Amino acid sequence: MIKISTDNEVLFFKAYQIICFEAKTKTTIIHFLNGKTSEINESIESIEKQIKSNDFIQINQSHLINVNHITGIPSHNPDFIELNKTLLLPISNEQRKIIIQLISAHLKT
C-alpha cells in the first residue's frame, strides 16, 4: 500500500495498480493499470520521498515508474522504456545505466 499526503488529504493506493507518476507544472498525474489517471496537487519530488517502495524508480525529471510494469526497452530506441505495452517514456542519459542495473536486480528477485 502506498500512502501519499497532499495539502488537502491523505491518499492510499495499491502499488501494483500504479504504472507511473508524471510531473506537471505544479501537480502530478498518476497513471493507473486500468487506463485511468488522477491528478493530485503534489510534486513528484514529494511523492518520491513519501513512497517507501523499491518498486518505484525515477527515470527522468518528469516520471517515477513502477518497475513491475516495465515490458521492455526497445532495441531500436534504447532512449525509451516501455510500460505495460502502452506507455513509452524517455530515460534520461544520467539515469540510463542506473536504471538498467536496478531493473536487472529487480528481475532477479
N, C-alpha and C positions, 0 to 999 in steps of 0.2 A: 504494500500500500504506500502510495506517495502522498505526502501532506504538503500543500503549498499555501502559505499565508499571504494574503493580499491586504491592502488597506481596509477593505470592507468585509472580508470573510476569510474563513479557513476552508480550503477545498481538499477533498480526498479522492484519489484516483487509484485504480489498479494499474500497476506499472505495465503489464502486458498489453493493456488497452491503448497505451500511448505510443504512437510511432515516432513523433518528434515534437520539439518545441521550435517555433520560428519567431525570431525577434522582429518586431516592427518598431516604429519610431519611439513610442512610449508604452507599448503593450507587447504582449506575446501571444501568438496563436498556438494552440495545442491541436495537433493533428491526431485523430483517433483511428483505431483499427477499422471501425465501421464506416470510415469515409467522412465522418462529421468533423467539424472544427469548433473550437471555442476560443474566444478572445478574452484575455484577462489583463487587468491593469497591474502588471508586474514585469520587471525587466528580466531578460534571460539570465543575466548575471545573478540576480536574486534567486531565481528558480534553481540555477545550478548549485548555489550554496545550500539551498534547502533540501535538495534531493540527496537522500542517503542511500544511493544505489550505485553499484558498479556497472549496472546495465546501461547507463547513460554516459555518452561522451560528446564533447563539443567538437564539431568537425570544421567549423569556421565561425566567424563573428556572429552569424545570424542563426545557426542551427545547433541544437542539442538533440542528439538522436538516441533512440533505444537500440542497442546493438543486437537485440533479439529479432529485430525486424530487417536486418541487413540481408538482402538477397544477392548482392554481388557488387563488384567493382568492374565496370565494363572494360574489357581488354582494349577496345578501340578508343576508349576515352577514360583513362585512369585518373583524370582530374575530378571524377564524379563518383558518388556512391549511390547504389540503388536500394531503396527501402520498399519492402512489400510488393515488389514488381510494379509499383505505381508512382513512386516519387524518385526523381533523380536530382541529387543535391551536390553542389560543389564542395570539394575538400580543399582546405587551404594548404598551400605549399608547406607552411611551417608545421602543420599538423599531420601531413600525409604519413610519414614514417611512424610516428607515434600511434596513429590510428590503426595502421596495418598491424603493428605489434599488439595493440590492445585487442583487436578483432581476433588475431591468431590465438592469443592467450585465452580469450573468452570462449572460442570454439572448442578449445581443448578441455574445458571444464564441463 
